[in-house]
Amino acid sequence: MNSVAPTWTGVESRSALASAVADQAVASELVTEDPNAWGFFRLPSGKVLVVGYADLGLLPVAVLSENRLLVGVDEVLASFAADTLEKQFSYRMPSVFHEFVSLADPFVVRDEIGFVGISADGKERWCSLTSGPIKKFAIEHGRIFGETIDDEPFVIGIPP
């Protein structure tokens, strides 16, 4: 993946967040359902995206790729214009976001139980779920091979 990961800073509370970003160029925010954890991403430009999320054991993940900032947190994948941090789209994942797999069109992201292909405008192009949480996976020749935490193998064909 040709991308840059913005710097994540977690804070202890929403009031601590206000203090931490008081002198920053806060340009936008992303808040998921029932936020109980807070922090922010600082982009190389100095702009800041504030994030409030339900702490499900995974930190928010962001990548800066070409002209957009992609953020995955809880069950949300969101895209922001890199220069202004204006939100371009927000997509609700089938399960809890885990990682970006590919930033090509469509973006391929992994959640706890599967993979989703999302177009650059935020529309789901395809979705394939496994029988349980994913333990490991690899991509070869247009297919995703892996197994769940129950050692059940899966093979997912990536649509063109």
N, C-alpha and C positions, 0 to 999 in steps of 0.2 A: 504494500500500500504506500502510495506517495502522499504522506500526510504529516502534520505536526500536531502534537498533543499539547493543548493549552495547559497552563499551570493550574492545578486544583488546590484550593485552600479551604479546609473544613474549619468550622468554628463551633463553639459549644452551645450557642443559643441565637435566637433572632436578634436579641439586643447586642450580643457580641458581634454579630454580623454588621449591624449598623455602625458600630465603632470601627470595625476592620475595614469597611469600605468608605468611611467618611471622606477621605481625601482621594478617592478613586474615581475614575470616569465610568460610573455605572451606566450602561447603555440599555440593558434589558434584564428581564428575569424569567425564570421558568419555575413554576411551583406545581408539584404533583398533588394528588389527593392526600389529605391528612399529613401534612408535613410536620415532622418532629426533629429534623436535622437540617442544618443550613451550611452554606459555603458559597464559594464563587470560583469561576474560571477567569483567569487573567490571560488575555490574548497578547501576542507579541506587539500589537499596536498600542497596548495599554488599556484598551477597553475591557470592561468587566461585565460578565453575565452572572447574576445572582441566582442561586438554585436553592429551593426549599423542597425537601423530599421526605418520604416516609422511609425511615432507616430500616431496610429489609436485609441488612448485612452486606450490601454491595454499594460501593461508592459510585457517584455519577462518573460517566466516561464521556470524553469529548475528543473530537478530532477536527482539525482545521484542514480542509482539503479544497484547494483552488479557491473559489469565491464563497465558500460556505463553512459554517461551524455546525457540526452534527453533534447532538448530545443525546445520550441514552441514560435514563435513570428510571428506576421503578418499572412501570409498564409503559413508559413513554419514550418515543424517539422523536426528537424535534430538530428542525433545521432553521438556522438563522443566517442572514446575509453577513458575511465576514466583516465588511467595512462598517455597517451601521448597527449590527445585531438586531435588525428587524426580523421578527419571526416569519419564516416562509411557510412552514407547516408543522403540525403536530400529529403524530400517529400513535394510536393505542396498540401496544404489542399484545399478542395472545397471552403472554406470561411475563415474568420479570426479565428485563434486558440484561444481557451478559456482555456482549462484545460486538464490535464491527468486524465482519469477516472480509468484505470487499467493498471498496468505494467506487467501483465501476458502475455503470448504469445497467441494471438497477443496483442500488446499494443492497448488500446482503448482510443481515444482522442475525445474531443468535440470541435467543432468549433461553429461559431455563429448559424448555421442552421442544424446541424446534428452530427453524430457520425461516426468515421472511425476506422476500425481494421487494424493495420499495423503490418506486420511480423517483426521479429528481423533483417531481412536484408533490411527493408525499402519498401517492396512491399505491396500495398494495398490488403488486403484479403477480405474486405467488406466495404461498405459505405452505409449509410442510412440517407437521408435528410428529414427534416420536411418541413412544408408549410411556415415557417417563423422563425424568431429568437426565440431561446429557453428561456423561462422564468424560468422553474424549471423542474427537473427530478429526478428519483430514479431508482435504479436497484434492481430487485427482480426476483429470479428464472429464470435467463437467459434472462430477458427482461428488456428493458428500457422504463419506463412509464414517461410521462411528459405532459407539455403543452407549447404552444408558447405564445408570448406576446399578441397575439390576443385571448387567452384563448381556442385555438383549442387543444384538447387532441391528443396525439400520443402514440403508442406502437410499439417498435422496438424489434424484436427477435434477440438476439445475436447468430450468427452462431457458431457452435462448432469449 
